[in-house]
């Protein structure tokens, strides 16, 4: 980002120029950091999509749970036949079978017969181990989805902080560019005064004017950067236009490393993977449960009529109890082994994530110390560059230094300003990343959702 700031002076007054620069952002929605994060938590498309995924997992759980409840079925069936077997059965069900129906000719070649059969049946599992384990798996998967959703909220909040800082940094770059442009304009004024008084060269005026032309392009670039940063923030917030952010930058204090390390092992994504590891162990039990018997009951009541539906010309009921036991199925053994392999895979994934979390927290903490030193050095360099420009400007005014020294020192000051802005942004981002890696960013920002 350093190459973005080679400032120049536009031909308009600075106040008017700044008004023009920010006019492109006048249409943007303006939010504070807290409002921006809340807006993202409500409108971010990725979060909304995951919210529906969580809803789907809940429905999976309720679907599996519903299989344990009685299932009531109503069925109406119409049959028209001259089949001896079905015709005989239909007349019996309609309770209108007569003595003449035993005639051989009638039995072998019956007349066409219609049958409206209305039935009500209730099925109830009494002992279904696979359903019990399946319900437990669905419930845990729902919990894992909820934990992932909470982690995603932290990730979205991290994106908001990063994008909001980019907006504020872009505004600071623009402000620094305008300050540098004011310096460049002053250099040209001094060069013009010296030339008019016969103490300077016309080439000095031309060099100062070239600096102005270069800076005008950089100011335009700074405007574009600000617009893009605003639109990037809007994208995270689920907006289609640019969004501006105001107010102080987020205050994120730095604590001891162990505070973040302890918090990191309570991260929601770790919790989600832990739940899935437990689920993989339950999945082994689920596959083994298919070796156990299943017991169920069924009750059915029906009536039949040869003229109209839902008419009880004949009535009957059936009560059934069933036991189903798969005594040998070679595929079941392989399914159990597959589930065991899945459990071992999930255990390794959990171990790997725990190691990565430890690494990421340590890395983030180390980066903070690095950025803190860089920020301190950049501030000191900025002070030195400002003082150097003041001294060289005085020497130039007194014909003790050429304009090349003045413009070179100005370039160093421009670079120092850019470095200071960038260093502050990187430091805050580094602290925000540490809180993100520890899973406490939303909590530290005071956002509860």
C-alpha positions in Angstrom: 0.0 0.0 0.0 3.0 2.3 0.3 3.1 2.9 -3.4 -0.4 4.4 -3.2 0.8 7.5 -1.4 2.9 9.8 -3.6 0.9 12.9 -2.8 0.3 15.9 -5.0 -1.5 19.2 -4.9 -4.6 19.8 -7.0 -5.3 23.2 -8.4 -8.4 23.7 -6.1 -8.3 24.9 -2.5 -7.7 22.0 -0.2 -11.0 22.3 1.6 -12.9 22.3 -1.7 -10.9 19.3 -2.9 -11.6 17.3 0.2 -15.3 18.0 -0.3 -15.1 16.7 -3.9 -13.1 13.7 -2.8 -15.6 12.5 -0.3 -18.6 13.5 -2.5 -18.4 10.1 -4.2 -19.1 8.5 -0.8 -22.0 10.8 0.0 -24.5 8.2 -1.0 -22.9 5.5 1.2 -24.7 4.4 4.3 -22.7 5.5 7.4 -22.4 3.1 10.3 -20.3 2.7 13.4 -18.2 -0.3 14.0 -20.8 -1.9 16.2 -23.6 -1.1 13.8 -21.6 -2.6 10.9 -21.0 -5.8 12.8 -24.7 -6.1 13.8 -25.7 -5.4 10.2 -23.4 -8.2 9.0 -24.7 -10.7 11.5 -28.2 -9.9 10.2 -27.7 -9.6 6.5 -24.5 -11.4 5.5 -25.5 -13.9 2.7 -23.1 -16.5 4.0 -24.5 -16.4 7.5 -28.1 -16.4 6.1 -27.3 -19.5 4.0 -25.7 -21.3 7.0 -28.8 -20.4 9.1 -30.9 -22.3 6.7 -28.5 -25.2 6.9 -28.9 -25.2 10.7 -32.7 -25.2 10.2 -32.3 -28.2 7.8 -30.3 -30.1 10.5 -33.0 -29.4 13.0 -35.6 -30.8 10.6 -33.4 -33.9 10.1 -33.5 -34.4 13.9 -37.2 -34.0 14.1 -37.7 -36.2 11.1 -35.8 -39.0 12.8 -37.5 -38.5 16.1 -40.9 -38.6 14.3 -40.2 -42.2 13.2 -40.5 -43.3 16.8 -44.1 -42.1 17.0 -47.2 -44.0 15.7 -47.9 -43.6 12.0 -51.5 -43.4 11.0 -52.4 -44.2 7.4 -55.8 -43.9 5.6 -56.2 -45.6 2.3 -59.0 -45.9 -0.2 -58.6 -48.5 -2.9 -61.0 -49.4 -5.8 -60.8 -52.8 -7.6 -62.8 -54.1 -10.5 -62.1 -57.7 -11.4 -63.4 -61.1 -12.7 -60.5 -63.0 -11.1 -61.9 -66.0 -9.3 -59.5 -65.5 -6.4 -59.9 -61.8 -5.9 -63.7 -61.9 -6.6 -64.1 -64.6 -3.9 -62.1 -62.6 -1.4 -63.9 -59.4 -2.3 -67.4 -60.9 -1.6 -66.1 -62.3 1.7 -64.8 -58.9 2.8 -68.1 -57.3 1.8 -69.9 -59.8 3.9 -72.3 -60.7 1.1 -71.1 -64.2 0.2 -74.0 -66.5 -0.4 -74.6 -70.3 -0.8 -74.9 -70.0 -4.6 -71.4 -68.5 -4.7 -70.1 -72.1 -4.0 -71.4 -73.2 -7.4 -68.5 -74.6 -9.5 -69.4 -72.5 -12.5 -69.6 -69.3 -10.4 -66.3 -70.1 -8.7 -64.5 -70.8 -12.0 -66.1 -68.0 -14.0 -67.4 -65.3 -11.7 -69.1 -62.1 -12.9 -67.3 -58.8 -12.7 -67.2 -57.5 -9.2 -66.3 -54.0 -7.8 -64.8 -53.4 -4.4 -64.2 -50.2 -2.6 -61.8 -50.9 0.3 -61.3 -48.3 3.0 -58.6 -49.0 5.5 -57.1 -47.2 8.6 -53.8 -48.5 9.9 -51.5 -47.6 12.7 -47.8 -48.7 12.7 -45.7 -48.4 15.9 -42.1 -49.5 16.4 -41.6 -51.1 19.8 -37.9 -51.8 19.7 -35.8 -50.2 17.0 -32.2 -49.7 18.0 -31.2 -48.1 14.7 -33.8 -45.4 15.2 -32.6 -44.6 18.7 -29.0 -44.2 17.5 -30.1 -42.3 14.4 -32.0 -39.8 16.5 -29.0 -39.3 18.7 -26.8 -38.8 15.6 -29.2 -36.2 14.1 -29.4 -34.3 17.4 -25.6 -34.1 17.7 -25.3 -33.1 14.1 -27.8 -30.3 14.8 -25.6 -29.2 17.8 -22.5 -29.3 15.6 -24.2 -27.1 13.0 -25.1 -24.6 15.7 -21.5 -24.5 16.9 -20.3 -24.0 13.3 -22.8 -21.1 12.9 -21.4 -19.4 16.0 -17.8 -19.7 14.6 -19.0 -18.3 11.3 -20.3 -15.3 13.2 -16.8 -14.7 14.5 -15.4 -15.0 11.0 -17.9 -12.5 9.6 -17.1 -10.1 12.4 -13.4 -10.5 11.6 -14.2 -9.6 8.0 -16.2 -6.6 9.1 -13.3 -5.3 11.2 -10.8 -5.9 8.4 -13.1 -4.2 5.8 -14.0 -1.3 8.2 -10.4 -0.7 9.0 -9.7 -0.7 5.2 -12.3 2.1 4.8 -10.8 4.2 7.7 -7.3 3.6 6.4 -8.4 4.7 2.9 -9.8 7.9 4.4 -6.5 8.4 6.3 -4.5 7.8 3.1 -6.7 10.4 1.3 -6.2 12.8 4.2 -2.5 12.3 4.1 -2.5 12.7 0.3 -4.2 16.0 0.7 -1.7 17.1 3.3 1.1 16.2 1.0 -0.6 18.0 -1.8 -0.7 21.1 0.4 3.0 20.7 0.9 3.6 20.4 -2.8 1.6 23.5 -3.5 3.7 25.4 -1.0 6.9 24.2 -2.7 5.7 25.6 -6.0 4.7 28.8 -4.4 8.2 29.2 -2.9 9.8 28.2 -6.2 7.7 30.8 -8.0 8.6 33.5 -5.5 12.3 32.8 -5.8 12.1 32.8 -9.6 10.1 36.1 -9.7 12.7 37.7 -7.4 15.5 36.5 -9.5 16.9 34.2 -6.9 15.7 30.9 -8.3 15.6 29.0 -11.5 12.6 28.4 -13.8 13.5 24.7 -13.8 12.6 24.7 -10.1 9.1 25.9 -10.9 8.8 23.3 -13.6 9.9 20.5 -11.2 7.4 21.6 -8.6 4.7 21.7 -11.2 5.5 18.1 -12.4 5.2 17.0 -8.8 1.7 18.5 -8.7 0.7 16.7 -11.8 1.9 13.3 -10.4 0.0 14.0 -7.1 -3.2 14.7 -8.9 -3.2 11.2 -10.2 -2.5 9.8 -6.8 -5.4 11.7 -5.2 -7.7 10.3 -7.9 -6.3 6.8 -7.0 -6.9 7.4 -3.3 -10.5 8.3 -4.1 -10.9 5.1 -6.0 -9.4 3.1 -3.2 -11.8 4.7 -0.8 -14.8 3.8 -3.0 -13.6 0.2 -3.4 -13.0 -0.2 0.3 -16.6 1.1 1.0 -18.1 -1.3 -1.5 -16.0 -4.2 0.0 -17.5 -3.4 3.4 -20.9 -3.2 1.9 -20.4 -6.7 0.4 -19.7 -8.2 3.8 -22.8 -6.4 5.2 -25.0 -7.8 2.4 -25.3 -4.4 0.7 -25.0 -3.6 -2.9 -23.7 -0.1 -2.4 -20.7 1.3 -0.6 -20.8 1.6 3.2 -18.9 4.2 5.3 -17.8 3.6 8.9 -17.3 6.3 11.4 -16.2 6.5 15.0 -13.1 5.4 16.8 -11.3 2.3 15.8 -12.1 -0.8 17.8 -10.3 -0.9 21.2 -8.8 -4.4 21.6 -6.5 -4.6 24.6 -3.6 -7.0 24.6 -3.4 -9.6 27.3 -1.1 -12.5 28.1 -0.7 -15.3 25.6 -2.2 -17.9 28.0 -5.5 -16.0 28.1 -6.0 -16.4 24.3 -4.7 -20.0 24.3 -7.2 -21.1 27.0 -10.0 -19.4 25.1 -9.0 -20.9 21.8 -9.6 -24.4 22.9 -13.2 -23.5 23.5 -13.6 -22.2 20.0 -16.9 -23.2 18.4 -15.3 -24.9 15.4 -13.4 -27.1 17.8 -16.6 -27.8 19.6 -18.3 -28.7 16.4 -15.5 -31.1 15.3 -15.6 -32.6 18.8 -19.3 -33.3 18.5 -18.7 -34.9 15.1 -16.0 -37.1 16.6 -18.5 -38.2 19.3 -21.0 -38.8 16.5 -18.6 -40.9 14.6 -18.3 -43.2 17.6 -22.1 -43.3 17.8 -22.2 -44.2 14.1 -20.2 -47.4 14.9 -22.9 -48.3 17.4 -25.6 -47.5 14.9 -24.1 -50.0 12.4 -23.7 -52.6 15.1 -27.4 -52.1 16.1 -28.5 -53.7 12.8 -27.4 -57.0 14.3 -30.1 -56.6 16.9 -33.8 -57.6 16.3 -36.5 -55.0 15.5 -39.9 -55.4 17.0 -43.0 -53.5 15.8 -46.8 -53.6 15.9 -49.5 -52.8 13.4 -53.2 -52.4 13.8 -55.5 -52.1 10.8 -59.3 -51.6 10.4 -61.0 -51.8 7.1 -64.4 -51.9 5.5 -65.5 -52.9 2.0 -68.4 -52.1 -0.3 -69.2 -53.0 -3.8 -71.2 -49.8 -4.6 -69.5 -46.7 -3.0 -66.3 -45.7 -1.2 -66.2 -45.1 2.6 -69.2 -47.4 3.1 -69.1 -50.2 5.7 -70.9 -53.0 3.9 -68.3 -55.3 5.4 -66.0 -54.6 8.3 -62.8 -56.3 9.7 -59.6 -55.6 11.6 -56.1 -57.1 11.8 -53.6 -56.9 14.7 -50.0 -57.8 13.9 -46.8 -58.0 15.9 -43.6 -58.6 14.1 -40.0 -59.4 14.9 -37.3 -58.9 12.3 -33.8 -60.2 12.9 -31.0 -60.2 10.4 -29.1 -63.3 11.5 -26.5 -63.1 8.7 -25.6 -60.3 6.4 -22.0 -60.1 5.3 -22.4 -56.4 4.3 -23.1 -55.4 7.9 -19.6 -56.3 9.0 -18.0 -54.1 6.4 -20.4 -51.2 7.3 -19.2 -51.5 10.9 -15.5 -51.3 9.8 -16.3 -48.4 7.6 -17.8 -46.5 10.5 -14.8 -47.4 12.7 -12.5 -46.0 9.9 -14.6 -42.8 9.8 -14.3 -42.4 13.6 -10.5 -42.8 13.4 -10.4 -40.2 10.6 -12.5 -37.8 12.7 -10.2 -38.3 15.7 -7.2 -37.4 13.5 -8.9 -34.3 12.2 -9.7 -33.1 15.7 -6.1 -33.6 16.8 -4.9 -31.7 13.7 -7.3 -28.8 14.3 -6.2 -28.6 17.9 -2.6 -28.4 16.8 -3.4 -25.8 14.2 -5.3 -23.7 16.7 -2.3 -23.7 19.0 -0.1 -22.6 16.1 -2.4 -19.9 14.9 -2.7 -18.3 18.3 1.0 -18.3 18.8 1.6 -16.9 15.3 -1.0 -14.1 15.8 0.6 -13.2 19.1 4.1 -13.1 17.6 2.8 -10.9 14.7 1.4 -8.4 17.2 4.8 -7.9 18.8 6.2 -7.4 15.3 3.5 -4.9 14.2 3.9 -3.1 17.5 7.6 -2.5 16.9 6.9 -1.5 13.3 4.2 1.0 14.4 6.6 2.6 17.0 9.4 2.9 14.3 7.0 4.3 11.7 5.8 7.0 14.2 9.4 7.9 15.0 10.3 8.0 11.3 7.3 10.3 10.6 8.5 12.7 13.3 12.0 12.7 11.8 10.7 13.2 8.3 8.5 16.2 9.3 11.5 17.8 11.1 13.7 17.1 8.1 11.3 18.8 5.7 11.0 21.8 8.0 14.8 22.2 8.0 15.3 21.6 4.3 12.4 24.0 3.5 14.2 26.7 5.6 17.4 26.1 3.8 15.8 26.3 0.4 14.1 29.6 1.4 17.5 30.9 2.3 19.2 29.6 -0.9 21.2 27.0 1.0 19.7 23.9 -0.6 18.5 23.1 -4.2 14.8 22.2 -4.9 15.9 18.6 -5.5 16.7 18.3 -1.8 13.3 19.8 -0.9 11.4 17.5 -3.3 13.4 14.5 -2.2 12.7 15.2 1.5 9.0 15.7 0.7 8.9 12.3 -0.9 10.4 10.8 2.2 7.8 12.5 4.3 5.0 11.2 2.0 6.4 7.7 2.4 6.6 8.1 6.2 3.0 9.3 6.4 1.9 6.3 4.4 4.0 3.9 6.5 2.5 5.3 9.7 -1.1 4.9 8.5 -0.4 1.4 7.2 1.5 0.3 10.4 -1.4 1.4 12.6 -3.9 -0.5 10.4 -1.8 -3.6 10.5 -1.3 -3.5 14.2 -5.1 -3.2 14.9 -5.7 -6.0 12.3 -3.1 -8.2 14.0 -4.8 -7.8 17.4 -8.2 -8.4 15.8 -6.8 -11.6 14.3 -5.5 -12.8 17.7 -9.0 -12.4 19.1 -10.5 -14.1 16.1 -8.1 -17.1 16.4 -9.0 -17.4 20.1 -12.7 -17.2 19.2 -13.4 -14.2 21.4 -13.7 -11.3 18.9 -17.4 -10.9 19.2 -17.3 -11.1 23.0 -14.5 -8.5 23.1 -16.4 -6.2 20.8 -19.4 -6.4 23.1 -21.6 -8.0 20.4 -24.1 -10.6 21.7 -26.4 -12.2 19.1 
